[in-house]
Amino acid sequence: MTGAVSPDRRRFLAAGAAALGAAASAQLWLPTSARAAETPLPDGVFSLGISSGDPLPDGIVLWTRLAPDPLNGGGMPDQVVPVEWEIAEDARFRKSVRRGVAPARPEYGHSVHVDVRGLRPGRDYWYRFRTSGQLSATGRTRTAPHPDSSGGRLRVALASCQNWQNGYFTPYADMLSQDPDFVLFVGDYIYESAPSNAGPRRHEGTGEPYSLLQYRNRYAQYRSDPDLLAMHANTPWVVTFDDHEVDNDWAGEVPQDPDKQSHDAFVARLTAAFQAYYEHMPVRASAVPDGPHIQMYRRLEFGRLMRLNVLDTRQFRSDQATTQAGAEDPAMTMMGAEQKAWLLKGLRHSPARWNVIASQIMMAETDILLGAGKQWFYDAWDGYQVERNALLEDFKSVRNPVVLSGDRHLTMISDLKEDFADPDSDVVGAEFVGTSISSNGDQDQAAFHAQWDPLMADNPHWKVIDAHRGYHLFDIRRDGIDAKVRVVDTVLKPTAAPSTYASLRVEAGDPGVQVV
């Protein structure tokens, strides 16, 4: 995963999103007898596109979901449908390396998850699906570097928080042109809010989703965005969820409004939401939900350059505190005992140059009380002070820890301090809280800075704060991480002008962030 762009990749990127709209007349690679056995399906079975994810040195997950009527449950017959898949070393499939048939099962919304192995490390592949005489668009994906690889460059795009009703997903058009090795999406892929006419687009349905059918329809609507479709088809994704994939600010099995959602009703909602999440994400079978539980925290290796620890900060957390004293209760946990032990072991014994933690919510302190005293957002790590502070203490013995977060709908880039109560305490790491893809829409920048700039004195660890929509782009090398805050001028229209708002640098062996 170096900076070199192959001619095949350049040609493929030049095609861009146009490839998504055309089922090209490519060769059909199953024998005639196998094709004849298929049941004819309605047109448009690949309306939700294709995707890949969780790259390994020798493998990748390939995904699609058959849905000719995507906003009405999918429109598929209640039967298992065989789906052919193929992966090749070139965009024209002259060098096919793996192929097979996967079942699209009705109990999983006719989604397909193919865990392809036996691939070569650190290289591009192209893939496609076919069923009932219909051919998907061609996708491009990429495997992780060789386990012993320690050099080169890894380019990562950090994204989160894409509210359909707040705007178009225009940052993905620029992200596609930047050609990242993978997209790290840290939560709020959909929003569960009811339809509203206040923004440029309106949610489907008549209210919030609670059932599996309703969540399927909501995901299908989001996956119809052309920029999101193109980004999924061109680059592997590593995903995790936050709250809005289920219910705002939920914690464990506690909903935002327990007076309105009984425990049994919320468990049923979790079950539906997690199944729909699995059905629409390029994740392995380890993430097949078990009722109201899904295994989402996991670890991915990118040679000896980077270890990526993907957290789950929702399923195992204590219910949010409501006071400062509650936030300082030692019993409060964000990760739960098992996940915490898993994370610490992975950090302490990592062979990687960079140890990256994907956290859905902000880890650095946000003190929103001007002057003396503290006032925190209790849904973030600030609401779990003892566990957060102990983790930051551990960072002192971890090689180059960097936290990548979302949730806040703002860019907030910070030094991570050993003790946020002491501005002179050691810097132990760096955190990039990525802004949203579209959530909060086009904010009034002057109003934002009038509100937030005065708080900089109470939060001296903040290096950059901003309220544009966009994403963060990281070029990771052995000697350092070069980061860019990429923003767009609007999400209220289908197209936008991108730019770099800020450039930053994290030096290996020198924790903290420097503005370039």
C-alpha positions in Angstrom: 0.0 0.0 0.0 2.3 2.7 -1.3 1.7 5.9 -3.0 2.1 4.5 -6.5 -1.1 4.3 -8.6 -1.2 1.6 -11.2 -2.5 2.3 -14.7 -5.4 -0.1 -14.1 -6.4 1.8 -10.9 -6.2 5.2 -12.7 -8.5 3.9 -15.4 -10.9 2.5 -12.9 -11.0 5.7 -10.8 -11.5 7.7 -14.0 -14.7 5.7 -14.6 -15.8 6.7 -11.1 -19.5 6.4 -10.2 -20.5 5.9 -13.9 -19.6 2.2 -13.6 -22.3 1.8 -10.9 -25.1 2.6 -13.3 -24.2 0.1 -16.0 -24.5 -3.6 -16.0 -21.9 -4.1 -18.7 -21.9 -6.9 -21.3 -19.1 -8.8 -19.6 -18.6 -12.5 -19.9 -20.9 -14.8 -17.9 -18.6 -17.2 -16.2 -20.9 -20.1 -15.0 -21.8 -23.0 -17.3 -25.1 -22.9 -19.2 -26.5 -25.6 -17.1 -26.0 -23.7 -13.9 -27.5 -20.5 -15.3 -30.6 -22.3 -16.6 -31.3 -23.6 -13.0 -31.7 -20.0 -11.7 -35.2 -18.6 -11.0 -35.8 -15.4 -12.9 -35.8 -12.4 -10.6 -37.1 -8.8 -11.1 -34.8 -6.3 -12.7 -32.5 -4.2 -10.6 -31.4 -6.8 -8.0 -28.1 -5.0 -7.5 -29.8 -1.6 -6.7 -27.9 -1.3 -3.4 -24.5 -1.6 -5.0 -21.5 -3.7 -3.9 -18.9 -3.3 -1.2 -15.8 -4.8 0.4 -14.4 -4.6 3.8 -12.1 -5.8 6.7 -9.0 -6.3 4.5 -6.5 -9.0 5.5 -3.1 -9.7 3.9 -4.7 -12.7 2.2 -8.4 -11.9 2.2 -11.3 -9.5 1.9 -15.0 -9.6 2.5 -17.2 -9.0 -0.6 -20.8 -7.8 0.0 -24.0 -7.2 -1.9 -27.7 -7.4 -1.1 -30.3 -8.3 -3.7 -33.1 -5.7 -3.6 -35.1 -4.9 -6.7 -37.6 -3.0 -4.6 -35.2 -1.6 -1.9 -37.6 0.8 -0.1 -40.3 -1.8 0.3 -38.5 -4.7 2.0 -36.3 -5.6 -1.0 -38.9 -7.2 -3.3 -37.2 -10.6 -3.4 -39.0 -14.0 -3.4 -39.0 -15.9 -0.1 -36.3 -18.4 -1.3 -32.5 -18.9 -1.3 -31.0 -17.4 -4.4 -27.5 -18.5 -5.6 -25.2 -15.6 -6.4 -22.1 -16.0 -8.4 -19.0 -14.0 -7.4 -15.6 -13.4 -9.0 -12.5 -11.6 -8.0 -9.6 -10.8 -10.4 -6.3 -9.1 -10.7 -7.5 -6.7 -13.4 -10.6 -4.6 -14.1 -11.4 -6.7 -17.3 -11.3 -10.0 -15.4 -8.7 -11.5 -17.7 -6.8 -12.7 -14.7 -9.5 -14.2 -12.5 -8.1 -15.6 -9.2 -11.1 -16.7 -7.2 -14.8 -17.4 -8.0 -17.7 -19.2 -6.5 -21.4 -19.2 -5.6 -22.8 -17.8 -2.4 -26.4 -18.2 -1.1 -28.5 -15.0 -0.7 -30.8 -16.1 2.1 -34.2 -14.5 2.8 -33.7 -14.6 6.6 -30.7 -12.2 6.1 -32.5 -10.0 3.6 -30.9 -11.7 0.6 -27.5 -10.2 1.6 -24.3 -11.9 0.5 -21.1 -11.9 2.5 -18.2 -13.7 0.8 -15.0 -14.1 2.9 -12.4 -14.5 0.1 -9.0 -16.0 1.1 -5.9 -17.0 -0.8 -5.2 -13.5 -2.1 -1.9 -11.7 -2.4 -1.0 -9.0 0.2 -0.9 -5.3 -0.5 -2.5 -5.3 -3.9 -5.6 -4.2 -5.8 -8.3 -6.6 -6.9 -11.6 -6.2 -8.9 -14.8 -8.1 -8.2 -18.4 -8.5 -9.3 -21.6 -10.5 -8.7 -24.1 -12.1 -11.0 -27.5 -13.8 -10.6 -30.5 -14.5 -12.8 -28.8 -13.0 -15.8 -28.0 -9.7 -14.1 -24.5 -8.5 -13.6 -23.4 -6.1 -10.8 -21.2 -3.1 -11.3 -17.4 -3.9 -11.0 -15.9 -3.1 -7.7 -12.3 -2.5 -6.7 -10.8 -3.5 -3.4 -7.4 -3.9 -1.8 -5.7 -6.4 0.6 -3.7 -5.4 3.7 0.1 -5.4 3.5 2.2 -8.4 4.1 2.4 -9.2 7.9 6.2 -8.5 7.9 5.9 -5.2 5.9 7.0 -2.2 7.8 7.5 0.5 5.3 5.5 2.3 2.6 2.4 4.5 3.0 -1.0 3.6 4.3 -3.8 6.1 3.3 -6.9 6.1 5.5 -10.1 8.1 5.3 -12.0 8.7 8.5 -15.7 9.2 8.2 -18.8 9.3 10.4 -22.3 10.7 10.9 -24.2 10.8 7.6 -27.7 12.1 8.2 -29.8 11.7 5.0 -32.2 14.6 6.0 -29.4 17.1 6.7 -27.7 16.9 3.3 -26.2 15.0 0.4 -23.1 12.9 1.0 -20.9 15.1 -1.2 -17.7 14.6 0.8 -17.5 11.1 -0.6 -16.9 12.4 -4.1 -13.7 14.1 -3.0 -12.8 11.1 -0.9 -13.0 8.9 -3.9 -10.5 11.1 -5.8 -8.0 10.9 -2.9 -7.9 7.1 -3.4 -7.6 5.9 0.3 -6.5 2.3 1.0 -9.6 1.9 3.1 -12.4 4.0 4.7 -12.7 3.8 8.5 -16.3 4.6 9.4 -16.8 5.1 13.1 -20.6 5.3 13.5 -24.0 6.8 12.6 -24.2 5.3 9.2 -28.0 5.8 9.3 -30.2 8.0 11.5 -33.3 6.6 13.1 -35.1 9.9 13.3 -38.6 10.2 11.8 -39.2 11.9 8.4 -38.9 15.7 8.3 -39.3 18.3 5.6 -36.8 20.6 7.2 -33.8 19.6 5.1 -33.0 18.9 1.5 -34.0 15.2 1.7 -36.6 13.3 3.6 -36.4 10.0 5.4 -38.5 7.2 4.0 -41.4 5.7 6.1 -43.7 7.3 8.5 -41.8 7.3 11.8 -38.7 5.9 13.5 -37.7 2.4 12.6 -38.3 -0.3 15.1 -38.9 -3.5 13.1 -36.4 -5.4 10.9 -38.4 -4.3 7.8 -38.2 -0.7 8.8 -34.5 -0.8 9.4 -33.9 -2.5 6.1 -35.8 0.2 4.3 -33.8 2.9 6.1 -30.5 1.3 5.1 -31.7 0.9 1.6 -32.5 4.6 1.3 -29.0 5.6 2.6 -27.3 3.2 0.2 -29.1 4.9 -2.8 -26.9 8.0 -2.4 -24.7 7.9 -5.6 -21.5 9.2 -3.8 -21.8 6.6 -1.1 -22.4 3.9 -3.7 -19.3 4.9 -5.5 -17.1 5.0 -2.4 -18.3 1.6 -1.3 -17.6 0.1 -4.8 -14.1 1.6 -5.1 -12.5 1.1 -1.6 -12.7 -1.4 1.2 -14.4 -0.2 4.4 -13.8 -1.0 8.1 -17.0 -0.1 10.0 -18.4 0.1 13.5 -21.6 1.6 14.8 -22.5 4.3 17.3 -26.0 5.2 18.6 -28.1 6.3 15.7 -27.9 2.9 14.0 -30.3 1.9 16.8 -31.5 4.8 19.0 -30.0 8.1 20.1 -27.7 7.8 23.1 -28.6 4.2 24.0 -26.3 2.4 26.4 -26.2 -1.4 26.8 -29.9 -2.4 26.9 -31.1 1.0 28.0 -32.8 3.2 25.4 -32.7 7.0 25.4 -36.2 7.1 26.8 -36.9 4.1 29.0 -40.2 5.6 30.1 -41.4 5.2 26.5 -39.6 2.0 25.5 -39.9 -1.0 27.8 -36.9 -3.3 28.2 -38.4 -6.1 26.2 -39.4 -3.6 23.4 -35.9 -2.2 23.3 -34.3 -5.6 23.2 -36.5 -6.4 20.2 -35.4 -3.1 18.6 -31.7 -3.9 19.2 -32.3 -7.3 17.6 -33.8 -5.8 14.5 -31.3 -3.0 14.2 -28.2 -5.3 14.6 -29.5 -7.7 12.0 -30.2 -4.9 9.5 -26.7 -3.6 10.3 -25.1 -6.9 9.5 -27.1 -7.3 6.3 -25.8 -4.0 4.9 -22.2 -4.0 6.0 -19.1 -5.8 4.5 -18.2 -7.7 7.7 -17.3 -11.3 8.4 -19.5 -14.1 9.8 -18.1 -13.3 13.3 -20.5 -10.3 13.2 -23.7 -12.4 12.6 -25.9 -11.1 15.4 -27.0 -13.3 18.3 -30.3 -11.7 19.1 -29.7 -8.3 20.7 -25.9 -8.8 20.6 -23.4 -8.4 17.8 -19.6 -8.9 17.9 -18.2 -5.6 16.6 -14.9 -4.9 18.4 -12.0 -6.5 16.6 -8.5 -5.9 15.5 -7.0 -5.6 12.0 -3.2 -5.6 11.2 -1.6 -3.5 8.4 1.8 -5.1 8.4 4.1 -3.8 11.1 3.1 -0.3 10.2 -0.3 -0.1 11.9 -2.5 -2.1 14.3 -6.1 -1.0 14.2 -8.3 -1.6 17.3 -11.9 -1.1 16.5 -14.0 -0.5 19.6 -17.6 -1.0 20.5 -18.5 1.8 22.9 -22.3 1.1 23.1 -23.1 -2.5 23.9 -21.1 -2.8 27.1 -21.2 0.7 28.6 -22.9 1.8 31.8 -25.9 4.0 31.4 -24.8 7.6 31.1 -24.2 9.7 34.2 -26.2 12.8 34.8 -23.9 14.6 37.1 -20.2 15.3 37.5 -20.0 13.1 40.5 -21.7 10.3 38.5 -19.1 10.7 35.7 -16.3 10.2 38.3 -17.8 7.0 39.7 -15.1 4.2 39.4 -17.9 1.7 38.5 -18.7 3.5 35.3 -17.4 1.6 32.2 -17.4 2.5 28.5 -16.0 -0.8 27.3 -16.9 -3.5 29.8 -14.3 -5.7 31.5 -13.7 -8.1 28.6 -13.3 -5.5 25.9 -11.1 -3.4 28.1 -8.7 -6.4 28.8 -8.7 -7.2 25.1 -7.7 -3.6 24.2 -5.0 -3.3 26.8 -3.4 -6.6 25.8 -3.5 -5.6 22.2 -1.9 -2.3 22.9 0.8 -3.5 25.3 2.0 -6.3 23.1 1.7 -4.7 19.7 4.5 -5.1 17.2 3.2 -2.2 15.1 4.8 1.2 14.7 1.4 2.9 15.1 -1.4 1.8 17.4 -4.7 3.2 16.3 -7.9 3.1 18.3 -11.2 3.6 16.4 -13.5 5.0 19.1 -17.0 6.1 18.2 -17.0 9.0 20.7 -14.5 11.7 21.7 -11.8 10.7 24.2 -10.2 14.1 24.9 -11.9 16.3 27.4 -14.5 18.8 26.3 -15.0 21.4 29.1 -18.0 23.5 28.0 -18.0 25.7 31.2 -16.2 29.0 30.8 -13.8 29.7 33.6 -13.4 27.7 36.8 -15.0 24.3 37.1 -15.9 21.6 34.6 -19.0 20.7 32.6 -18.9 17.7 30.3 -20.8 15.8 27.7 -21.7 12.6 29.6 -22.3 10.5 26.5 -18.6 10.9 25.5 -15.5 9.5 27.3 -15.8 12.5 29.7 -18.8 10.7 31.3 -16.5 7.7 32.2 -13.6 9.6 33.8 -11.9 6.9 35.8 -11.8 4.3 33.0 -10.7 7.0 30.5 -8.0 8.3 32.7 -6.6 4.8 33.4 -6.5 4.2 29.7 -4.6 7.4 29.1 -2.2 6.4 31.8 -1.6 3.1 29.9 -0.9 5.1 26.7 2.4 6.1 28.3 3.7 2.6 27.7 2.1 2.2 24.2 4.0 2.9 21.0 2.5 5.8 19.1 -1.1 5.7 20.2 -3.6 7.6 18.0 -7.4 7.8 18.5 -9.8 8.3 15.6 -13.3 9.3 16.6 -16.6 10.7 15.4 -20.0 11.5 16.8 -19.4 15.2 17.5 -20.3 16.6 14.0 -17.3 18.8 14.4 -13.6 18.6 13.7 -11.9 18.5 17.1 -8.2 17.6 17.0 -6.4 17.3 20.4 -3.4 16.2 22.3 -4.4 13.5 24.7 -3.2 14.4 28.2 -2.3 12.1 31.1 -4.4 14.4 33.3 -6.7 16.9 31.8 -7.1 18.6 35.2 -3.4 19.6 34.9 -2.6 21.5 31.7 1.1 20.8 32.3 0.7 17.0 32.5 2.3 14.8 29.9 1.0 14.4 26.4 0.4 10.7 25.9 -1.2 10.5 22.4 -3.2 12.3 19.7 -6.9 12.3 18.8 -8.7 13.2 15.6 -12.4 13.7 16.0 -13.7 13.7 12.4 -16.4 16.0 11.3 -19.6 14.6 9.9 -20.4 13.7 6.3 -23.7 15.6 6.4 -25.1 15.7 10.0 -25.9 19.2 11.1 -26.0 20.3 7.5 -24.2 23.6 6.5 -23.5 25.3 9.8 -23.1 29.0 10.4 -19.3 29.2 10.8 -19.3 32.6 12.5 -21.9 31.4 15.0 -19.9 28.2 15.7 -16.6 30.1 16.4 -18.4 32.7 18.5 -19.7 29.8 20.7 -16.6 27.6 20.7 -13.5 29.8 20.4 -13.9 31.2 23.9 -13.7 27.6 25.3 -10.2 27.1 23.8 -8.7 28.6 27.0 -10.4 26.0 29.1 -9.3 23.3 26.7 -5.7 24.1 25.8 -5.2 20.5 24.4 -7.4 21.4 21.4 -5.4 22.1 18.4 -8.0 22.6 15.7 -11.8 23.0 15.9 -14.1 23.5 13.0 -17.7 23.0 11.9 -17.5 22.3 8.1 -18.8 19.0 6.8 -16.2 16.5 5.4 -13.8 13.9 6.5 -10.1 13.4 7.6 -7.4 11.9 5.4 -4.3 10.3 6.9 -1.0 9.3 5.2 0.6 7.0 7.6 4.4 6.2 7.3 7.0 5.0 9.8 8.3 8.4 10.6 4.9 10.1 11.0 1.3 10.7 10.2 0.3 13.5 7.9 -3.3 14.5 8.3 -5.6 16.7 6.3 -9.1 18.0 7.2 -10.9 17.8 3.9 -14.2 19.8 3.8 -16.9 20.8 1.3 -18.6 24.1 0.9 -22.1 22.6 1.0 -24.1 19.5 1.5 -27.4 21.1 0.6 -26.8 20.4 -3.1 -25.8 17.2 -4.9 -22.3 18.6 -5.8 -19.8 20.6 -3.8 -16.4 22.2 -3.9 -13.8 20.5 -1.7 -10.8 22.0 0.0 -8.2 21.4 2.8 -9.2 23.2 5.9 -6.1 22.2 8.0 -3.0 20.1 7.7 -1.4 18.4 10.8 1.4 16.1 11.7 2.1 13.5 14.3 5.7 12.5 14.6 6.7 9.0 15.5 8.0 8.9 19.1 6.6 12.3 19.9 3.0 12.0 21.1 0.7 14.9 20.3 -0.4 16.8 17.2 1.3 19.7 15.4 -0.5 22.1 13.1 1.5 22.4 9.9 
